[in-house]
Amino acid sequence: MEICLRDNKKALIRLYEEKDFNKIQDLNKDEGWTNLVENQSDTKEAWKNSNVAYVVEIDGDGVIGYVRGLTDTRISLFICELLIDKKYRGLGIGKKLIYYLHNLYPTTRIELLANSSSRSFYEELGFRAF
């Protein structure tokens, strides 16, 4: 699905493909998510077994973000990771990814764990702590 960003650039949300894994690991490394990087085979297996696995791609820059999670398609959707390249934050990409997932699974309750730095982002989207 093509999306328009706040800076009028266009991006594509699409299903994860195995060829995306190295770029995803680069994003994880840049974010300091060392557990995902150091446990590469487990991380790759997690991507293979996730039924919510999407990347955001921009022409010329490749994969600049992703979301990975699990859903039963009816009640719960759990976001395991959502990450946008630091250069592209603030353009509405994370928000559009979450809305995209909600449109795919409209009856589900979206759940996730957020750290102190990402909590305000999710609260702005209407998530609440519990």
Secondary structure, DSSP 8 states (H G I E B T S, - for coil): -EEE-TTS-EEEEEE--GGGHHHHHHHHHHHT-HHHHHTHHHHHHHHHH-SEEEEEEETTTEEEEEEEEEE-SSSEEEEEEEEE-GGGTTSSHHHHHHHHHHHHSTT-EEEE---TTTHHHHHHTT----
